[in-house]
């Protein structure tokens, strides 16, 4: 696509996420506020950080009986078949449980409680795990991002245009949320605008760690990003 091909429809967005990612969760809070104020349609889709950052010799997430983010997304895939609104509610509740409340949403029993909290049958968790086709939905969503050159979350699609980000720890609300949305969607006018990034200072890193305290207490995994272990310095929290 070139800039002369005409405007991109930004009334609908596909939001690819992994429940494990604290940055994607913060961005999801922002985009929900945008939806409330603009009528935006959000299609929730998946992306596996476990798979994209898989270390050599380790099992793929779908080869394990239970696999953190991948299994949570399998639950989401089962709920999405009933209706996108159920995946919407599940991501909101499970994301808050893990990233705000420090509850282990990736634990099967906690996952059942969360599904019950949104008014659905907790048995859907076991149905999702027993149904091998839930793997297929995650594979398809994940491959879409990879095929577009993506590598993480949050990833947004406007039609065929793919954008990574915005990456947030304190999502704006109200008019500020809409201003950021306008800034993000303005990028779609320039398909060869690839990157604009604020380097993270030591102060930024400390703010990120403070913001992710509940998540860091609840997680049972080591975070990997592009083959490197992600360290969170908790000495200043």
RANOR-V825388 format. One record per helix or strand. SS is the DSSP state (~ for helix, > for strand). FROM is the first residue (numbers start at 1). TO is the last residue. If there is no record, write none. Layout:
ss: (SS | SS)
from: (FROM | FROM)
to: (TO | TO)
This chain:
ss: (~ | > | ~ | > | ~ | ~ | ~ | ~ | ~ | ~ | ~ | > | > | ~ | ~ | ~ | > | >)
from: (3 | 12 | 22 | 41 | 49 | 61 | 68 | 84 | 108 | 123 | 133 | 155 | 161 | 175 | 202 | 213 | 224 | 228)
to: (5 | 17 | 38 | 46 | 52 | 63 | 82 | 99 | 117 | 130 | 147 | 158 | 164 | 189 | 211 | 218 | 225 | 229)
